[in-house]
Amino acid sequence: MSYGSFAKVSRVLAVCAGVFAIASAQAADPLKAAFIYIGPTGDHGWTYSHDVGRKAVEAQQGDKVKTTFVENVPETADAERVIRDLASKGNKVIFATSFGYMNAMAKVSKQFPKTVF
């Protein structure tokens, strides 16, 4: 893994660890978190780096967190459908890993005010 990829994964882990530490201290049930990926997890690039971070959070937090992911989500109206579906399934934290998901995240976040987007 290159230094740039390592730095990206480190930043994702730092954010995730903070969010999960706060949430797990407040709840007995595992925190449900979802990740939305623009490409496949096996791309050994952008999406792969995010998935490495997701797996590291699972390893660090154990049964305090349950993660899920959806890969190959285009930056179209379909993204809004995927984000809404993940929020409606009880995910309390949703990570969108592409700038192109911003408008869809903003729209769905209004309907799920207790979910962190």
N, C-alpha and C positions, 0 to 999 in steps of 0.2 A: 504494500500500500504506500503510495507516495505521501510526502509530507503534507501536501495540500488536501488530499483526501483524509488523512489522519486528523488534520486541523478541523475539517468540516464535521467529521464524526465526533470529535471531542466537544465541539460546540453543541451539537445535537444532544449528546449525552448529558452535558451540563444542564441544559434547559429541561430535559426529560427528568433527570434526577431531582431537580428542585420541585417540579410540578408533582411528581409522584410521591416525593417525601411528604409534602404538605397534605396531599389527598389521602395517602395511606394512613397518616396519623389521625385523620378524621373519620375513617370508615373501617368497619370490620370486613365488609365485602371487598373483593379485589376491585381496584380501579380499572375500568374498561377504557382503553385508549385505542384509537384507530389511526392508521397512516394511509394516505392516498398517494399513490405513486404514478408518475407520468409514464414510466417505462417498466420493463420487466426487471425483477429482482436479480436476474442473472446477467445484467448488462455490464457488470464490473466497472460501473461509472457512478453517475449521480444517484440513481435509484438504489444500486447496490450499497453505496455508502450510507444512505438513510436506513436501509434494512439492517445493516451491521449495527447501527445505533439502536434500532428497535430490539434486536436480539440481545444486545448488551443490557438494555434496561430490564428485559425479562430475566436475564441471568442474575443481575444484581438485586432485583426486587422480589424474585421468586413468586410465591403465591399472592403477593400483595397487588399484583398487576396482571391484567389479561389483555394482551394486544391482539389486534387483527389488522389486516391490510388488504387493500385492493390495488392491484397493479394494472398498468396499461389504461389509465383513465385519461381520455383526451381533454384538452382545455376548451371544452364546448359546453353546451347545455347539459350534456350527459354528466358532467362533473357535479352540477347542482343536484341531480338525482342521486348520485352516489353519496354525496355528503349528507343529504337529507336522510337517506336510508341508514347510514352509519349512526347519525344522531338519534334517529328513532329507535335504534336497537340498544340504546342505553350507554353509548360511548360518551364519557364525560370529558374526554380530551380528544380532539381531532387535529392531527398534523397534516396540513396540505404542503406537499414538498415541491410545489412549483408556483411561481408568481402568477401564472395564468389561472390559478384557481381563486384568486383574490375576490373577484366579484361574486362568484358563487358562494364562497365562504361568508362574505358579508351578508348576503341575502338570507342564507339559511340560519346564520347566527341570531337573527332577529326572532326566529321562531323557537329557538332553543337557548334562552338566556342563561341557563345554568350549566351549559356546556362551554368548555374553553376551546376556542378555535384559534 
